Amino acid sequence: MSDLFEFNGAESAGWSQPEPSLGEQEAWSTVPEPLRRESPPAWPRASEPELVRHYTWLSSRNFGIDTGFYPLGSCTMKHNPRLNERIVQLPGIDRIHPLQPEHQVQGLLAIFFEMQEMLSICSGMDEVTLQPVAGAQGEFTAMRCIQEFHRSIDQGHRDKVIVPDSAHGTNPASAAMCGYDIIEIPSAADGRIDLAALEEAVGDDTAAMMITNPSTLGLFELEISQAAEMVHEAGGQMYYDGANFNAILGKTDPGRMGFDAVHYNLHKTFSQPHGGGGPGSGPIGVKAHLAPFLPSPIAGRRKRVADDSEGVGDGYWYFWRGIGESSIGKIQQWHGNSGAVVRAWAFYRRYGRELERMSEHAVLNANYLRHRILNPSPDTAARMHAMPLDGAPADVVKHEFTLSLSALKEAVGVTGRDVAKRLLDYGVMAPTLYFPMIVPECLMIEPTETESKEVMDRFADDFHKILSEDPEVVTSAPHTTDVRRVDEVWAARNLVLRHPGPE
Ligand SMILES: *Cc1c(COP(=O)(O)O)cnc(C)c1O
């Protein structure tokens, strides 16, 4: 099999079109002159079997959570229950249009309403919008709400957003897109927020602080309430990056920690196939004082009254509810990524209160795997060139952990990237690499709650094996993948964004 574009011009095509009901001349006349093509487009032509084989071949060249272990830290690549797919493909959900009248889409509206309620409850927020389609877009949406809130109370001069140096790159990027200046504060020696550094950073110009808790080091911020108090005292708002929700769900919530706004990564916490850029869903929840600024519409609900015009009887009527004049406006077409919302809703409804076990298992698995990696048997340790250093000075972590491979680099010149590439030869996805940046030669590992002890044991054994392999073999890995190492810097500088097409 080769590239689909090489089928260009073939006779067979997997489709046919009806003859236009207008005559050819008349049909042409409906297309304005400047928009008419001079020659037919060079679209690929392929028969249906060829097309099926093409996509099946493409899918076999990919690595995904359905192929093997995918310990990509911060990304929560876990099993996606197939039940979610059954539900999202029900005709009443799959075959509807965003412009359909409310009485025809009561089911989807009910799901949206329930999801808003459930997300409010688990986060301790007052109001939720499901519109943003990624965590990063949720951050931007919430930061815009915070910005409008400040303007509404004559505090529009606040132009600084504080982020810890362990923050995900999207945090400062989203705040900067709103026009904020970023103040990065260094972490304390234990990797957590340094309250002294925060004290120095907060002031009359603080618009907000953005924090991930547990942090990207997998550490729970023990002094989060004090941090929230300091920021609030200075007149700033607290923003919670909820990408790591799967470590705390059902145990505590950002509302209790003192946050004013939060985004959820539904595709991470509540399962939804993601990676390679989507599709995702990044709803946000806010406390009441920020609610007037949310984008609209939001799903609403009221009790039906007997013999009203919309129908008879008990139950509820669901509708799209607008937000008032202070809304920041729409940030996404239609109602967001509704398929992702429905899958996450199915996951949430399936487990309910039991979601607390999800957090427990995610944390247990991360601690088990970390312990296995950091404690090789004496025999194994004797064969290894160096031990990975732990990037988190703590006895226990939450749902993920970091390792520093500096010692290995110093001993035999093998870097974190080399080990990550070599892991591909062992049939697993590489962990997150060189992030957070405060850990040198960092590998960031998140096994998630859906992996078994056997999978984690095998990973730890393979990891130890790699640390004792001939450095030549590791630095030239991967050896078994379709594509070996690519020169990323060269590729970034010489972008080819268009397929060259047939000769
Ligand atoms: C994934 C992630 C984000 C961004 O979420 P997207 O849905 O990928 O836009 C933000 N912060 C943290 C900590 C994350 O892990």
The ligand as a Tripos MOL2 file, in Angstrom:
@<TRIPOS>MOLECULE
LIG
   15    15     1     0     0
SMALL
NO_CHARGES

@<TRIPOS>ATOM
      1 C1         -3.1790   18.2220   28.7290 C.3       1 LIG1
      2 C2         -2.9000   19.3570   29.6180 C.ar      1 LIG1
      3 C3         -3.3260   20.6620   29.3030 C.ar      1 LIG1
      4 C4         -3.9440   21.0440   27.9810 C.3       1 LIG1
      5 O1         -5.0540   20.3050   27.6360 O.3       1 LIG1
      6 P1         -5.4330   20.0350   26.1110 P.3       1 LIG1
      7 O2         -6.7570   19.3760   26.1980 O.co2     1 LIG1
      8 O3         -4.3650   19.1810   25.5400 O.co2     1 LIG1
      9 O4         -5.5020   21.3750   25.4290 O.co2     1 LIG1
     10 C5         -3.1100   21.6500   30.2340 C.ar      1 LIG1
     11 N1         -2.4800   21.3960   31.3970 N.ar      1 LIG1
     12 C6         -2.0340   20.1700   31.7270 C.ar      1 LIG1
     13 C7         -1.3520   19.9450   33.0440 C.3       1 LIG1
     14 C8         -2.2200   19.1000   30.8480 C.ar      1 LIG1
     15 O5         -1.7770   17.8800   31.1490 O.3       1 LIG1
@<TRIPOS>BOND
     1     1     2 1
     2     2     3 ar
     3     2    14 ar
     4     3     4 1
     5     3    10 ar
     6     4     5 1
     7     5     6 1
     8     6     7 2
     9     6     8 1
    10     6     9 1
    11    10    11 ar
    12    11    12 ar
    13    12    13 1
    14    12    14 ar
    15    14    15 1
@<TRIPOS>SUBSTRUCTURE
     1 LIG1         1 GROUP 0 **** ****
